[in-house]
Amino acid sequence: MHLAFWLLGTLVSTQCARKFPAIMFHRKSSKKRRKSFRNHDSVKAVPPKPLAKRFYIVTWNVSTKFPDNLSLHKLLGLQSSPAQETDLPDFFVIGLQEVNAQPQNTLYNLFKDDLWTQKFKDLLKERDYVVIKTEQMQGLLLSVFARRKHLLHLRQVETEYTRTGLGGIWGNKGAVSIRLNVYGCSICLVNAHLAAHDHMLEERINDYEKIVQEHKFHVKTKEAIFDHDYVFWFGDLNFRLTGEATTSAEEIRAMVARDELKKLIERDQLSLVQREGRAFQKLKERLPQFPPTFKFEHGTNDYDMKRRPAWTDRILYAIKENNYRNVKLTVEQTSYKSHPSYNISDHKPVTSEFTIKCRFKVQDDFCRTYFRKDRPKRRPPLLRSNSRTVGGNRVIRKPQYSGERFKTRHYKRFSYRMAIANGSESLSRLNSFDELVSDLVDNEQVYEDTTERTIMFKPIELWLVGEQNTIEYVIPAGFEESNADWIGIYREDFTSLNEYLAYEYTETYKEKQHQMNEQQQQHQKNTRTVQMTFSENVNLPLGVRYQLLYFQSTGTRGVTGLVGISNTFAVEKRCPSPSFDDID
């Protein structure tokens, strides 16, 4: 019996030793420990997926018509009721040509939105879209709408225009554009109207070259159109079909009726100049599979035989795929179509929807290093064990950055943005480095450069009408203030960034820099709280809730970005103190 128990115990001990040698007999080697630590789930986690944003682009030559009694739901792919819609684009980009630019309309537009912009705004505000920017040059009109939730991720917004009519003197032809940063990616939107008529091909090419050369923005490294990560170029480009002498308007109409669009598109002038590298060679286009969009009899779907039908209304795009190491940019064109049911113009509107990939962004230097494309195949610096050799023996201490020490050292770098994204209580639950990395990955926290830092307003409980009101806001470290920064007061339900009711310019430390010593200047570069007082002359209607918006602005050609939004607050008028005459 004793012999049997002895043999059984020996067998069990041998099997356990084979299965768990490191635990039972010795510690893991340094190499094995490193491998095990590197394979820890929280560190092994893949970086957050790049953000995908959808742009819905409209181009339409409206032939000076007004949008009276016109439903735009179908044009924008919307349902009759917002409650029926579940998947809306992140941005709507509306490019119109030949908008009525008579003197009386131009004067009207100085005080109110253009009638077309107002029409689109009335429709989209029900779906919580906000007008980011509008630019008009005579008949050319370009507007960008964004969903409200994206406002704090749109930066460095700027407009530009180039005249090409009458040798650059007149603005009936040319281009208007809006450039902006969207979640870290630079995007340029160009609405163009080029020279008309079949025989004016060279003039159209010259118009294109003039726009490319003279369009200059004031954002560093993004001065030209094609310096941007994404370019969307659309409009009435007026390219016609070759064979003017051999193919009449009637023959083209007959080919369209026989659905011979593939044969017709082979004669397209735009495709031709692209292949020859004479114009638009940097841009791509999915060839139209819809009938020519020009020229129609007003109010009908019948081609006007005074002109040869052609695909004059186009939407093209360009992308710089490898601009960043941490992500490969992509663009997917999910639709490209015309809308023949709209017949107020001699052109049919054309729309296209794109899904673009934005840069993923990580909050801290560690994460930026760890997730980058060319990361060395070893543990990141902050995870290396602090090991040394004493008396010939290798001594392994705990990882250098764990728990409270990591939080303390790196608190100022990213805690502010994490508090904004997840709520201030999120910081208290991050007790280890692993939890920090998991938090960044699970919540898809994304890379942040200095141009994306955000102002945080302290809560405003009440605004007193007719009195000075002092607000407080927190400026993060590294935020670049400007003398043109300003804070505007808006209604809670504002539908355009132009709808401010009052504003004040912020007081920047740069104005006082010559009065500060070196220590004070260094302090101003760190995270700090600023107070600002609004004048008692700010008169806000009662019964409405309001918000403060902080705009970072260079003061140059309107380069600006929304970098802070306060909580909503109510306004009240203080009851006057009773006088002796009021007392019986």
Buried (B, 14 or more C-beta within 10 A) or exposed (E): EEEEEEEEEEEEEEEEEEEEEEEEEEEBEEEEBBEEBBEEEBBEBEBBEBBEBBBBBBBBBBBEBBBEEEEBEBBBBBEEEEEEEEEBBBBBBBBBBBBBBEEEBEEEBEEEBBBBBBBBBEBBBEBBBBBBBBBBBBBBBBBBBBBBEBBBBBBBBBBBBBBBBEEBEEBBBBBBBBBBBBBBBBBBBBBBBBBBEBEBBEBBBBBBEBBBEBBEBBBEEBEBBBBBBBBBBBBBBBBBBBEEEEBEBEEBBEBBEEEEBEEBBEBBBBBBBBEEEBBBEBBEBEEBEBBBBBBBEEEEEEBBBEBBBBBBBBBBBBBBEEBBEBBEBEBEBEEBBBBEEBBBBBBBBBBBBBBBBBBBBBBBEBBBBBBBEEEEEEBBEBBBBEEEEEEEEEEEEEBBBBBEEBBEEBBEBBBBBBBBBBEEEBBEEBEBBBBBBBBBBEBBBBBBEEBBBBBBBEEBEEBEBEEEBEBEBBBBEEBEBBBBBBBBBBBEBBBBBEBBBBBBEBBBBEEEEEEEEEEEBEEBEEBBEBEBEBEEEBEBEEEEEBBBBBBBBBEEEBBBBBBBBBEBBBBEEEEEEEEEEEEE
